[in-house]
Amino acid sequence: MRFVDPLDGACPKIIDTPLAGRELAALRLADMAVSYSSAVDRHLGINGIERRRMVPYFPTVTPAQPSERASSPRVLFAGRVVAPKGVATLVRAARDVDARFIVCGDGWQLPAMRRLASRLGVQERIEFAGWLEPDALAQEFADASLVAVPSVWPEPFGIIGIEGFASRRPAVASRTGGIGDWLDDGVSGLMVPAGDARALARALNELLADPQRRRAMGAAGKATLEARFTLEHHLAAIRDAYDAAREAWRAKRGPAGLVASIT
């Protein structure tokens, strides 16, 4: 029985371009293809992948208690520091936002982002924290005023958003890819056009200036998390996907083939 995750490194082109060659062949041969957002599921369908299931992500960081740092405005980014993640847009937005920016993560674009911050004169307010252990990252979520997801590509999901929701932190994110699966614009955060630093700055300032609204949005995000993005929901969907894959196998191979495969 073949079970394929289209986001497992080898298939990044599924997000915004037709699949080709080995990736498409592997997905078509699979008894089930799993994706984590409606955006990825849509592109699987465009590419003719009929046997597919969506499986919701769940937060992997255990929430911490806020420290004294939480009393000052803090904007958190967590993820790979690479061009598609939009860190350059966030650094440019920082020119017009009176807050401290915490960039957690590593990647090939990190030196360039340090240089950009210096060139724009915001290096004193942007902390490039690098890759953090889970407990340290959990503390950053707890101390953040909000989470920024400034992706400039069709983000497959954007798990940082629901990690923030676990700590009752709203998000300001690009309107792209699978982000709309978890972010309800105006309810649990704000959406902005991808790559628009000025729009990002305006949205950040709007929420940073209104603590009561941030708290309400954080609570809404937590409710979204509990309703749709828990470990229990993830496991139930995985079990459903495996059951469907077995049925697809039986249809092609018959029960004897399935037993032989499992054993």
ZIRA-V780845 format. One record per backbone hydrogen bond with DSSP energy under -0.5 kcal/mol. NH is the residue of the N-H (numbers start at 1). CO is the residue of the C=O. Records with the same first field share a line. If there is no record, write none. Layout:
NH: CO + CO
This chain:
4: 32
6: 4 + 34
8: 5
9: 7
10: 8
12: 9
14: 11
15: 12
17: 13
23: 20
24: 20
25: 21
26: 22
27: 23
28: 24
29: 25
30: 26
31: 2
32: 2
33: 51
34: 4
35: 53
41: 37
42: 38
43: 39
44: 40
45: 41
46: 42
47: 43
48: 45
49: 44
50: 48
52: 50
53: 33
55: 35
59: 229
62: 60
64: 138
70: 67
71: 68
72: 69
75: 100
76: 74 + 146
77: 102
79: 104
81: 106
82: 80
85: 82
86: 83
87: 82
90: 86
91: 87
92: 88
93: 89
94: 90
95: 92
96: 93
97: 94
99: 97
100: 73
101: 125
102: 75
103: 101 + 127
104: 77 + 102
105: 103 + 130
109: 81
110: 107
113: 109
114: 110
115: 111
116: 112
117: 113
118: 114
119: 115
120: 116
121: 117 + 118
122: 117
123: 117
125: 122
126: 122
127: 101 + 125
128: 126
129: 103 + 127
130: 103
137: 133
138: 134
139: 135
140: 136
141: 137
142: 138
143: 139
144: 140 + 141
145: 74
146: 74
147: 170
148: 76
149: 172
152: 84
153: 84
155: 153
161: 158
162: 158
163: 159
164: 160
165: 161
166: 162
167: 163 + 164
168: 165
169: 164
171: 188
172: 147
173: 190
174: 149
175: 192
176: 174
178: 155
179: 176
180: 177
181: 178
182: 179
183: 179
184: 182
185: 183
186: 189
187: 184
188: 184
189: 184
190: 171
192: 173
196: 193
197: 195
200: 196
201: 197
202: 198
203: 199
204: 200
205: 201
206: 202
207: 203
208: 204
209: 205
210: 207
214: 210
215: 211
216: 212
217: 213
218: 214
219: 215
220: 216
221: 217
222: 218
223: 219
224: 220
225: 221
226: 222
227: 223
228: 224
229: 224 + 225
234: 230
235: 231
236: 232
237: 233
238: 234
239: 235
240: 236
241: 237
242: 238
243: 239
244: 240
245: 241
246: 242
247: 243
248: 244
249: 245
250: 246
251: 247
252: 248
253: 249
254: 249 + 250
258: 254
259: 255
260: 256
261: 257
262: 258
263: 259
